[in-house]
Amino acid sequence: QVQLVESGGGLVQTGGSLRLSCAASGSIFSISAMGWYRQAPGKQRELVATINSGSSAKYADSVKGRFTISREFAKNTVYLQMNSLKPEDTAVYYCALSNRGGDYWGQGTQVTVSS
């Protein structure tokens, strides 16, 4: 089993910044990718950013230039630095991990951006 624990969500004003963290533990062998997804009320869960074992990152068009994903291999931790936040970034953010055992999800952390 894999456990993912997210932290760093909260309430911030438009233009502000937040940094999300996700620590992985358990059977985390051969991680192929870690990433962040989000789900706003009434909307489907969508990809925000992913980073693979080679540290190659991909971003949703809506966050390019504002969000940065990074990974600390030694701590099995992935981060999401979110700058220039907008009200439309308001959502529950979920950490995800993929390895040979399958896909795993964290419990989610709420990010609210006030206008």
C-alpha positions as CSV (number, residue, x, y, z in Angstrom):
1,Q,0.0,0.0,0.0
2,V,0.9,3.6,-0.6
3,Q,0.0,6.5,1.7
4,L,0.1,10.1,0.4
5,V,-0.2,12.9,2.9
6,E,-0.8,16.4,1.6
7,S,-0.3,19.7,3.4
8,G,-0.1,23.4,2.6
9,G,-3.6,24.3,1.5
10,G,-5.5,27.3,2.8
11,L,-7.1,30.6,2.1
12,V,-5.3,33.2,0.1
13,Q,-6.1,36.4,-1.7
14,T,-5.9,36.9,-5.4
15,G,-2.3,37.2,-6.5
16,G,-1.0,35.4,-3.4
17,S,1.0,32.2,-3.2
18,L,0.8,28.8,-1.6
19,R,3.1,25.8,-1.5
20,L,1.6,22.4,-1.4
21,S,3.5,19.3,-0.2
22,C,2.8,15.6,-0.5
23,A,4.8,13.0,1.3
24,A,4.6,9.4,0.1
25,S,5.2,6.3,2.2
26,G,4.7,2.6,2.1
27,S,5.3,0.5,-1.0
28,I,6.6,3.3,-3.1
29,F,9.0,1.3,-5.2
30,S,9.7,2.3,-8.8
31,I,7.7,5.5,-8.8
32,S,7.0,6.5,-12.4
33,A,5.4,9.8,-11.7
34,M,3.9,12.0,-9.1
35,G,1.6,14.9,-9.6
36,W,-1.2,17.1,-8.6
37,Y,-4.8,17.2,-9.7
38,R,-7.7,19.4,-8.6
39,Q,-11.4,19.3,-8.5
40,A,-13.6,22.4,-8.1
41,P,-17.2,22.1,-7.0
42,G,-19.4,20.8,-9.8
43,K,-16.5,20.1,-12.1
44,Q,-14.4,17.0,-13.0
45,R,-11.0,16.3,-11.5
46,E,-8.3,17.8,-13.8
47,L,-4.6,17.5,-14.1
48,V,-2.6,20.4,-12.7
49,A,1.0,19.2,-13.0
50,T,3.0,16.0,-13.1
51,I,6.7,15.1,-12.8
52,N,8.2,11.8,-13.8
53,S,11.2,9.8,-12.6
54,G,13.4,11.8,-14.9
55,S,12.1,15.1,-13.4
56,S,10.4,16.1,-16.6
57,A,7.3,18.2,-15.7
58,K,4.0,18.8,-17.5
59,Y,1.5,21.5,-16.7
60,A,-2.1,22.3,-17.5
61,D,-2.3,25.3,-19.8
62,S,-4.2,27.2,-17.2
63,V,-1.3,27.1,-14.7
64,K,1.7,27.4,-16.9
65,G,4.0,30.2,-15.8
66,R,2.3,30.4,-12.4
67,F,2.8,27.0,-10.8
68,T,5.9,24.9,-10.4
69,I,6.1,21.3,-9.5
70,S,9.2,19.8,-8.0
71,R,10.2,16.6,-6.4
72,E,12.6,15.7,-3.6
73,F,13.5,12.1,-4.3
74,A,15.3,11.4,-1.0
75,K,12.1,12.3,0.9
76,N,9.6,10.9,-1.6
77,T,8.0,14.2,-1.5
78,V,6.5,16.3,-4.3
79,Y,5.7,20.0,-4.1
80,L,3.5,22.5,-5.9
81,Q,4.5,26.1,-5.7
82,M,1.5,28.2,-6.7
83,N,2.0,31.9,-7.5
84,S,-0.3,34.6,-8.8
85,L,-3.3,32.6,-7.6
86,K,-6.7,33.4,-9.1
87,P,-10.2,32.7,-7.8
88,E,-10.6,30.0,-10.5
89,D,-7.7,28.1,-8.9
90,T,-10.1,27.4,-6.0
91,A,-10.4,23.6,-5.6
92,V,-9.5,20.6,-3.6
93,Y,-6.0,19.6,-4.7
94,Y,-5.1,15.9,-4.7
95,C,-1.6,14.4,-4.8
96,A,-1.2,11.4,-7.0
97,L,1.5,8.7,-7.4
98,S,1.9,6.1,-10.1
99,N,4.2,3.0,-9.8
100,R,4.1,-0.6,-10.9
101,G,1.5,-1.3,-8.2
102,G,-1.0,1.2,-9.7
103,D,-2.2,4.7,-9.1
104,Y,-2.7,6.2,-5.7
105,W,-4.4,9.3,-4.4
106,G,-4.1,11.5,-1.3
107,Q,-7.0,12.7,0.7
108,G,-6.9,16.2,-0.8
109,T,-6.3,19.7,0.5
110,Q,-8.5,22.7,0.1
111,V,-7.2,25.8,-1.7
112,T,-9.4,28.8,-1.7
113,V,-8.5,32.0,-3.5
114,S,-10.6,35.0,-2.5
115,S,-11.3,37.9,-4.9
